[in-house]
Structure formats: C-alpha cells, structure tokens
C-alpha cells in the first residue's frame, strides 16, 4: 500500500498515520460484502474489483521501518482482498514498498473456485502469485494437489510444484517429483518417476501429461502400463511397455511407440496362459465386450500354441457361447482372431507356415484353424529322419484337432514333398506329387494320409538317389527365427519391473 499523503496539507506523526491507515482498512474490510473469517471452500463466483494493491486487516496492526522499507505487521484473524483473490492467515507481515505480503499460520488463498492452503504463503501483490510452503494443498473442487511447497499464479490459474506433488481426484492419483497443474484447464504436467493409479490401470513413466476432463494421459520415457480385470473367475493382467504412450481412458484405448511390447497373463484354477507381442507401434482397445490389438512394423507374437512374425498384425478377442444344451445352459468360450499381413511367418506346433496374408482362429487360447492366401507354404521337420516335409499352393486351410492331429488342405496348384519311413523308422525315399488340390493329414510330425482332389502326377525317389536336398520352390525353414517367451520377459528395459509385478 502506498504511503498516505498529508491530510489537508498537515504532516502527521508516523504512528498516527498508521493508525488512520488501520481505521480505513478496517472500515473497508468490514463493510457489507467484505470477507469475514475463513471459508471451508472457495465460492463458485467472486465479484472482481480492480484493485492494484491488496486491502488487508487484522485484530491488531503495528508499523515500523526495516531496511528503509515501510513494514506493517498484522496479528490475529488476518484477512485481505485483491480483485477476486481473498487471503486469510493467523498473522501477516507486509512490505508496503515492495507490495508483498507474508502470511503465516493456517493460510488460505481463495480465487474463483480455487483454494490454496499452506503453513506460509509469500504473496506478491504486483505479480498476483503466492509462494506456499508447508503442508501445501490446492483444490479446484474436483482435484486436490498435495505438496511440500508450491507457487500459485492467480491470473494463470496455474500451480508449480518443484519438490514433488500428488494429484488426487475421484478416479485417479498421480504422483511425480515435480509438476504443474492448470486448474482452469484441468491439465497436469508431471515429471520424475511419475506414477498414475486409476480405477483400471497403473502407469509409470519419466513424464506425463494428464488431461482430466478428456480422460487422456500422454506418457513419455520408460512407459509401463498395467491393466487388471476379473472375468468369470479368470484374473487378467495386461502389461504394456514402450517409450511413448497415448491413453484414452474414456474409450479404453492405448497407443504405444518406441518398439513397444505387451504381455498378458490369464490366471484361473487350471493355471496361467500367456500372450506376448512386440512391434514398432502398438494400439490396444479394451471395452466391456471386446479386446483389440493392432501392431505394425517388425511384429513378433507369442502364445503357447502359435508364434508369428509379420509386417502388421490385428488381434480381436470376444466372448462367445456354444449351442445351449437340453437344460438351456450354454458354455462361454474365448474366441480370438489373428490377422497377419506382409509375408507373415507362423509356427503352430511343429509346422512352419508362410504366405502373403493369414487369419488364425483361437478357441480358448488354442489354435482351431488357419487360413493362408497367396504363396501358401507349409514345412515340418520329421524329427526322426531329420528331413523337412513340404506342401505349397496358392492358398491353404488348416484344422487343428486334439492329440496333435492336423489337416492341411492346399490348392490350387498344390505340390507336396513327403519323406517316407520304413517299418523300423529308417529313411525310405521320398514322394514329390503335384495336382489341383491336396489334403495332408498328420499326427505329430508323421503323415497319416495324403490324397489329391482332381488330377495329379508324382515321382517316387528311392533312398539311393536322394543325394541332394529335395525342396519345393519357395522353400523356407527358419526355426531360429521363431519367437520365444523369454525374449519378451528378459528385455533389460522392463525385466526388473516385470519380476516385481509377476512375483518371479
């Protein structure tokens, strides 16, 4: 507050001038509409009065000079107002020349729906900002921020926390070693070992942007996401890792970049089923009725029954019921469809399958059928002979049954190479046959039946003439490229995190 000019041209003693100032301030503070006491919460609307300096008062007032500056000391039930900002404290020290105010003890700052509480607040009247310390708490009525210290900028409706912060709302808690929060925008920026705990997900990252109104979070650096759910006695835990993640909680969608990968565990009374995937980019969608995953760029996929490599992959899962029994009951099953594009390579049991594109169907996490379009090729090693049986055609359909029984239907333009065994499992030459369409039935790595639909022709090669490998055009046998679960769980970026979460 500026020094009062002489009244009616008369010079007043300093103490008398301060006494008159106190009377004027008291009159302003206790006029109708002036703040009284401390509110428990901020009012929804506060009339704005265009004041350049704050009007402050208390139970007692004394004044003195300190370092050449005029100082006012307010003791007991201190209250003040500047524009839309109201201030309350047990006592306050004011530097009149610097237009600054130090409030101490049960400090409350209220401004248009925002309420700041702290042990002390150093408030700048010219900048309209408060530097708070000790048990700092800021709330906008929906979000509460807790911190050891912080700075609140009134005009920006923004708070900065340099020594750690915890943001709490009705659905989530976010912590970081530093952070900023915009109360008007409901936007938080946090950094340093950030952790977000929501109703359905836990997120850890180096930094995080959280848009509360839009239910969107953007995580950057060493991102780890954990989602948990319970379905009909099955506990489902999904872990997503990457360098960058965009999470839309409202839509149940997450997008990750930076060579992300995913591991999903399903636990029930029968044990644990695992699904793992890695790619250059990954998108996950989780709703009440369906789960979808989309991966692109050097995709690697692993499940107990099927492993794959592809340029891109789409995974869709939903619950399906079989036909109702006579009692009217039906059994629920998990039906998953995997689509692979860009010359995928798939391994199912002992078979390696390739083509231009594929679709695999899994029933209760076991491969039920597989469809291949364009340059379909099947290769399977006979582990007894150490030779690789082969089948190729323009397309392929495969069915997978119990007891390791498989049926491959290849065509048109089907070709087969099959290496025979004699009764003692010794090598017994090979057959190379071509025709319109071929059906090959196998149990384990041994053929049980081979027949052709339509015209066919073939050649038998006795063992004595099989000096060179017998391979069809386009032959591929690359077991070393087959994905393994260990390559996902042993990733050095996340192995410690996984071990802590999985308890192994």
C-alpha positions in Angstrom: 0.0 0.0 0.0 1.3 3.5 -0.9 2.2 5.9 1.9 -0.8 8.3 2.7 -0.3 11.9 1.6 -0.5 14.6 4.3 -4.2 15.2 5.4 -5.4 18.7 4.5 -1.8 19.7 4.0 -0.8 18.9 7.6 2.1 16.5 8.4 1.1 13.7 10.7 3.4 11.7 13.0 4.2 8.2 11.6 2.3 6.3 14.3 -0.8 8.5 13.9 -0.6 8.0 10.1 -0.5 4.2 10.6 -3.5 4.4 13.0 -5.6 6.2 10.4 -4.5 3.7 7.8 -5.7 0.9 10.0 -9.0 2.6 10.6 -9.5 3.0 6.8 -8.6 -0.6 6.2 -10.8 -1.9 8.9 -13.7 0.1 7.5 -13.1 -1.4 4.0 -12.7 -4.9 5.3 -15.8 -4.9 7.5 -18.1 -3.1 5.0 -21.0 -5.2 3.6 -19.7 -7.8 1.3 -16.1 -7.8 2.7 -14.6 -11.2 3.7 -15.1 -12.3 7.3 -13.4 -15.4 8.7 -12.0 -18.3 6.7 -14.2 -20.3 4.3 -14.1 -24.1 4.2 -14.1 -24.0 0.4 -13.8 -21.4 -2.4 -17.0 -19.7 -3.5 -18.1 -20.6 -7.0 -18.1 -17.0 -8.2 -16.4 -13.9 -6.7 -17.0 -10.4 -7.9 -13.9 -8.9 -9.4 -12.8 -5.5 -8.0 -10.0 -3.9 -10.0 -7.5 -3.2 -7.2 -3.8 -2.6 -7.8 -2.9 -3.5 -4.2 -4.5 -5.7 -1.6 -6.7 -4.4 1.2 -5.5 -6.2 4.4 -6.6 -6.1 8.0 -6.4 -8.0 11.3 -7.1 -7.8 15.0 -4.1 -5.6 15.6 -1.7 -3.6 13.4 1.7 -2.1 14.0 4.1 -0.4 11.7 7.9 0.1 11.5 10.7 0.7 9.1 13.0 -2.2 8.1 15.9 -1.7 5.7 14.5 1.6 4.6 11.1 -0.1 3.7 7.8 0.5 5.4 6.5 -2.6 7.1 3.1 -3.4 8.5 2.5 -6.3 11.0 -1.0 -7.7 11.3 -1.8 -10.1 14.2 -4.9 -12.3 14.6 -7.6 -13.1 12.1 -5.8 -11.6 9.2 -7.9 -11.2 6.0 -7.4 -9.4 2.8 -8.7 -9.0 -0.7 -7.3 -8.1 -4.1 -9.5 -8.3 -7.2 -11.1 -11.8 -7.0 -8.5 -13.1 -4.6 -9.2 -13.4 -0.8 -6.5 -14.1 1.8 -6.7 -15.4 5.3 -4.0 -16.2 8.0 -3.1 -16.0 11.7 -0.7 -13.2 11.2 0.9 -11.3 8.3 3.9 -9.1 7.6 3.6 -6.7 4.8 6.3 -4.8 2.9 4.3 -1.8 1.7 7.0 -0.5 -0.8 7.6 -3.9 -2.4 3.8 -4.7 -2.4 4.5 -8.1 -0.9 2.8 -9.9 1.9 4.0 -12.8 4.1 1.1 -14.8 5.5 1.8 -17.3 8.3 -0.3 -19.9 10.1 -3.4 -21.6 8.7 -3.0 -19.7 5.4 -5.9 -19.8 2.9 -5.9 -18.2 -0.5 -9.2 -18.3 -2.4 -9.7 -17.2 -6.0 -12.7 -18.1 -8.3 -13.2 -21.7 -7.2 -9.5 -22.4 -6.4 -8.5 -22.8 -2.7 -4.8 -22.8 -1.6 -3.9 -23.8 1.9 -0.4 -23.9 3.5 1.6 -23.1 6.6 3.0 -20.0 5.0 2.4 -18.0 1.8 4.6 -15.2 0.4 2.1 -13.3 -1.8 3.2 -10.8 -4.4 0.5 -8.1 -4.8 2.1 -6.8 -8.1 2.6 -10.3 -9.7 -0.5 -11.8 -8.1 1.3 -15.0 -7.2 1.7 -16.9 -3.9 4.7 -19.0 -2.9 3.4 -21.5 -0.5 5.4 -23.8 1.9 4.4 -26.4 4.5 1.5 -28.8 4.1 0.5 -27.2 0.8 -2.9 -28.2 -0.6 -4.5 -26.8 -3.7 -8.0 -27.7 -4.8 -10.3 -26.6 -7.6 -13.3 -28.5 -6.2 -12.6 -31.7 -8.1 -8.8 -32.2 -7.9 -6.7 -31.9 -4.8 -2.9 -31.3 -5.0 -0.7 -32.1 -2.1 3.0 -30.9 -2.0 5.7 -29.7 0.5 5.8 -26.4 -1.4 4.5 -24.7 -4.5 3.8 -21.5 -6.3 0.3 -20.5 -7.4 -0.2 -17.9 -10.2 -3.6 -16.3 -9.7 -4.1 -14.9 -13.2 -2.9 -18.1 -15.0 -4.8 -20.4 -12.6 -1.7 -22.4 -12.5 0.4 -24.0 -9.8 4.1 -25.1 -9.9 5.4 -27.8 -7.6 9.2 -28.2 -7.7 9.7 -30.7 -4.8 7.1 -33.4 -5.5 3.4 -33.4 -5.9 0.4 -35.8 -5.6 -2.8 -35.1 -7.5 -6.0 -36.8 -6.3 -9.4 -36.9 -7.9 -12.4 -39.2 -7.7 -10.9 -41.8 -10.1 -7.1 -41.5 -10.0 -4.0 -40.5 -8.1 -0.9 -39.1 -9.9 2.5 -38.5 -8.3 5.8 -37.0 -9.6 9.0 -35.5 -8.4 7.9 -32.2 -9.9 4.7 -31.0 -11.6 2.4 -28.2 -12.8 -1.3 -28.1 -12.7 -3.7 -25.7 -14.5 -7.0 -25.6 -12.5 -9.0 -24.0 -15.3 -7.9 -26.5 -18.0 -7.8 -29.5 -15.6 -4.4 -30.2 -17.1 -1.4 -31.6 -15.2 2.3 -31.9 -16.3 4.4 -34.2 -14.1 8.0 -35.5 -14.3 10.4 -37.6 -12.5 9.3 -41.2 -11.6 5.7 -40.4 -12.5 3.0 -42.9 -11.3 -0.7 -42.7 -12.2 -3.0 -45.1 -10.4 -6.5 -45.3 -11.9 -9.5 -47.5 -11.5 -8.4 -49.9 -14.2 -4.8 -49.1 -14.9 -1.4 -48.2 -13.3 1.0 -46.1 -15.4 4.7 -45.4 -14.7 6.8 -43.1 -16.9 9.5 -40.4 -16.9 7.0 -37.7 -17.6 3.2 -37.5 -18.0 0.6 -35.1 -19.4 -2.8 -35.7 -17.8 -6.0 -34.1 -19.3 -8.6 -34.9 -16.6 -11.7 -33.6 -18.4 -10.9 -35.6 -21.6 -9.7 -38.7 -19.6 -6.5 -38.7 -21.7 -2.9 -39.2 -20.5 0.3 -38.9 -22.6 3.3 -40.7 -21.1 6.9 -40.3 -22.2 10.1 -42.3 -21.4 10.3 -45.8 -20.0 6.5 -46.2 -20.1 5.0 -49.2 -18.2 1.2 -49.7 -18.1 -0.6 -52.4 -16.1 -4.3 -53.2 -16.6 -6.2 -55.7 -14.4 -9.6 -57.3 -14.8 -11.7 -60.2 -13.5 -13.9 -62.3 -15.8 -15.8 -65.4 -14.6 -13.1 -66.5 -12.2 -10.3 -65.6 -14.5 -7.8 -62.9 -13.5 -6.4 -61.0 -16.5 -3.3 -58.8 -16.2 -2.0 -56.9 -19.2 1.4 -55.2 -19.2 2.3 -52.7 -21.9 5.8 -51.2 -22.4 7.2 -48.5 -24.7 9.0 -45.2 -25.0 5.8 -43.2 -25.6 2.1 -43.9 -24.9 -1.2 -42.1 -25.5 -4.0 -43.4 -23.3 -7.7 -42.6 -23.8 -9.3 -44.0 -20.7 -12.8 -42.9 -21.8 -12.5 -45.0 -25.0 -10.4 -47.8 -23.3 -7.7 -47.3 -26.0 -3.9 -47.1 -25.6 -1.3 -46.4 -28.4 2.4 -47.0 -27.9 5.6 -46.3 -29.9 9.3 -46.9 -29.4 9.4 -50.6 -30.0 6.6 -51.3 -27.5 5.6 -54.8 -26.4 2.8 -56.3 -24.5 2.5 -59.3 -22.1 -0.9 -60.6 -21.0 -1.4 -63.2 -18.3 -4.7 -65.1 -17.7 -4.8 -66.9 -14.3 -7.5 -69.4 -13.3 -7.8 -72.7 -11.5 -6.1 -74.5 -14.4 -3.0 -72.4 -14.5 -1.6 -69.3 -16.4 -2.0 -68.6 -20.1 0.4 -66.0 -21.6 0.2 -63.8 -24.7 3.1 -61.6 -25.8 3.6 -59.2 -28.7 6.3 -56.7 -29.9 6.3 -54.2 -32.8 7.4 -50.7 -33.8 3.9 -49.4 -32.9 1.1 -50.9 -30.9 -2.6 -50.0 -30.3 -4.7 -51.7 -27.7 -8.5 -51.3 -27.3 -10.3 -52.8 -24.3 -14.1 -52.5 -23.9 -16.7 -54.4 -22.0 -17.4 -56.8 -24.9 -14.2 -56.9 -26.9 -10.4 -56.6 -26.9 -8.5 -55.5 -29.9 -4.8 -55.2 -30.6 -3.1 -53.7 -33.7 0.6 -53.9 -34.3 2.8 -52.6 -37.2 6.4 -52.8 -38.1 8.5 -55.9 -37.4 5.8 -57.6 -35.4 6.6 -60.6 -33.2 3.9 -62.6 -31.5 3.9 -65.4 -29.0 1.3 -67.6 -27.4 1.7 -71.2 -26.1 0.1 -72.6 -29.3 1.1 -70.1 -32.0 4.1 -67.9 -32.7 4.4 -65.4 -35.6 6.3 -62.8 -37.4 4.7 -60.2 -39.8 4.8 -56.7 -41.0 1.5 -56.0 -39.3 -1.0 -57.8 -37.1 -4.6 -57.3 -35.9 -5.9 -59.3 -32.9 -9.5 -59.4 -31.9 -11.0 -61.2 -28.9 -14.5 -61.6 -27.7 -16.7 -63.9 -25.6 -18.8 -66.4 -27.5 -21.4 -69.0 -26.3 -21.8 -72.5 -27.8 -25.2 -74.0 -28.5 -27.4 -74.4 -25.5 -27.9 -77.9 -24.1 -31.2 -79.5 -23.4 -31.2 -77.9 -20.0 -31.0 -74.5 -21.7 -27.4 -73.8 -20.4 -24.6 -72.7 -22.6 -20.8 -72.5 -22.1 -18.9 -69.3 -22.7 -15.7 -69.5 -24.7 -13.0 -67.0 -25.6 -12.8 -66.6 -29.4 -9.8 -64.8 -30.8 -9.0 -63.9 -34.4 -5.4 -63.0 -35.5 -4.9 -61.4 -38.9 -1.3 -61.2 -40.3 -0.1 -59.2 -43.3 3.1 -58.6 -45.2 4.5 -62.1 -45.9 3.9 -63.4 -42.4 5.7 -66.5 -40.9 3.8 -68.6 -38.4 4.7 -71.6 -36.3 2.0 -73.9 -35.0 3.2 -76.9 -33.0 5.9 -78.4 -35.3 4.7 -76.7 -38.5 6.1 -73.6 -40.1 3.6 -71.8 -42.4 4.2 -68.8 -44.7 2.1 -66.8 -47.2 1.1 -63.4 -48.3 -1.5 -62.9 -45.6 -3.2 -65.1 -42.9 -6.0 -65.5 -40.5 -5.8 -67.7 -37.4 -8.7 -68.6 -35.1 -8.0 -69.5 -31.5 -10.7 -71.0 -29.2 -10.0 -70.8 -25.5 -6.3 -69.9 -26.3 -5.8 -73.0 -28.5 -5.4 -72.8 -32.3 -8.6 -74.0 -34.0 -8.0 -73.2 -37.7 -5.7 -71.2 -40.0 -6.3 -69.7 -43.4 -3.5 -68.6 -45.8 -3.8 -66.6 -49.0 -1.1 -66.2 -51.7 2.0 -68.4 -52.0 1.0 -70.7 -49.1 3.8 -72.9 -47.9 3.9 -75.5 -45.0 7.1 -77.0 -43.8 7.5 -79.5 -40.9 10.6 -81.4 -39.9 10.4 -85.1 -39.3 12.5 -85.2 -36.2 13.2 -88.9 -36.6 14.6 -88.6 -40.2 15.9 -85.1 -39.8 14.2 -84.1 -43.0 11.5 -81.5 -43.8 8.2 -82.4 -45.3 6.7 -79.6 -47.5 3.4 -78.5 -49.1 2.7 -75.5 -51.2 -0.2 -73.9 -53.2 -2.0 -70.7 -53.9 -3.9 -71.0 -50.6 -4.1 -73.2 -47.6 -6.7 -74.1 -44.9 -5.6 -76.0 -41.8 -7.6 -77.5 -39.0 -6.0 -78.4 -35.6 -7.6 -81.1 -33.5 -6.9 -82.8 -30.2 -4.0 -85.3 -29.8 -1.7 -83.3 -32.1 -3.8 -84.1 -35.2 -3.7 -81.6 -38.1 -5.2 -81.5 -41.5 -3.8 -79.2 -44.3 -5.8 -78.6 -47.5 -3.6 -76.9 -50.1 -4.6 -75.7 -53.6 -5.0 -74.9 -56.3 -1.6 -75.7 -57.9 -0.8 -78.0 -55.0 2.7 -79.6 -54.6 3.8 -82.0 -51.9 7.2 -83.4 -50.9 7.0 -86.2 -48.3 9.9 -88.2 -46.9 9.0 -91.8 -46.1 10.0 -94.1 -43.2 10.1 -97.9 -43.3 8.7 -100.1 -40.5 11.8 -99.5 -38.5 11.6 -95.7 -38.9 14.6 -95.7 -41.2 14.7 -93.4 -44.3 12.7 -94.9 -47.2 12.9 -92.4 -50.1 10.5 -89.6 -50.9 7.4 -88.6 -52.8 7.0 -85.5 -54.9 3.4 -85.0 -56.1 1.6 -82.1 -57.8 -2.1 -81.7 -58.6 -5.2 -79.5 -58.4 -5.7 -79.8 -54.6 -4.0 -81.8 -51.9 -5.1 -82.9 -48.4 -2.5 -83.9 -45.9 -3.4 -85.4 -42.5 -0.7 -85.6 -39.9 -0.3 -86.7 -36.3 2.8 -85.2 -34.6 5.4 -84.9 -37.4 4.3 -88.0 -39.3 1.9 -88.2 -42.2 -1.2 -90.4 -41.7 -2.8 -89.8 -45.0 -2.2 -87.9 -48.3 -4.7 -87.7 -51.2 -5.4 -85.3 -54.1 -8.6 -83.9 -55.4 -8.7 -83.8 -59.2 -5.8 -84.8 -61.5 -2.3 -85.3 -60.1 1.1 -86.7 -61.0 4.1 -87.6 -58.9 7.5 -89.2 -58.6 8.9 -91.6 -56.1 12.6 -91.1 -55.3 14.3 -94.2 -53.8 16.6 -93.6 -50.9 19.6 -94.5 -53.0 19.1 -91.4 -55.3 18.4 -88.8 -52.6 21.8 -87.3 -52.7 20.7 -83.7 -52.8 18.0 -82.0 -50.6 14.6 -82.2 -52.1 13.0 -78.8 -51.8 10.0 -77.1 -53.5 10.3 -73.6 -55.0 9.9 -71.0 -52.2 11.1 -73.4 -49.5 11.7 -71.8 -46.1 12.8 -73.5 -42.9 13.8 -71.0 -40.2 13.2 -72.3 -36.7 15.9 -70.0 -35.3 13.6 -67.0 -36.0 10.7 -68.5 -34.1 9.7 -66.0 -31.2 10.2 -67.2 -27.6 8.6 -66.0 -24.4 12.0 -65.3 -22.9 12.8 -62.6 -25.4 9.8 -60.6 -24.0 10.2 -61.2 -20.3 14.0 -60.8 -20.4 14.0 -57.4 -22.1 16.5 -55.4 -19.9 14.3 -52.3 -20.1 11.5 -53.9 -18.2 12.6 -57.3 -16.8 13.0 -55.9 -13.2 9.6 -54.2 -13.4 8.0 -57.5 -14.6 9.7 -59.6 -11.9 8.4 -57.2 -9.3 4.8 -57.3 -10.7 4.7 -61.0 -11.5 6.5 -62.0 -8.3 9.0 -64.2 -10.0 
